Amino acid sequence: MPEEEQRDSKLKQLGRSVKEFLYGMAGHDMTRFALKTRGSMEHLFILITMGDLLGIPILPPYYSLRLLPYVVPQISTWKRRMLRERDLTDALA
């Protein structure tokens, strides 16, 4: 009986390893690209809605105020990201 449990445990571990290997081969790059795209879309959304904080009025204040409760948690990191100095190596990452 313990041999069967040990064999089942090894098979589950092998299956998990194969699954992680296939994910690393096929899905990891797509996941990283999707997260990077999502981050840039959020960055653009906050710029459009709260751009007047940096002196770039794009949307009328009414719409910005309507969206403010959804954006408040991200404003401090967004400001830091917008005002950070950038160089050539940032584009490569």
CORRACOR-V783414 format. One line per field, one symbol per residue. burial: I if it has 16 or more other C-alpha atoms within 10 Angstrom, else O. A space follows every 10 residues. Layout:
BEGIN
burial->???
END
This chain:
BEGIN
burial->OOOOOOOOOO OOOOOOOOOO OOOOOOOOOO OOOOOOOOOO OOIOOIIOII IOOOOOOOOO OOOIOOOOOO IOOOIOOIIO OOOOOOOOOO OOO
END
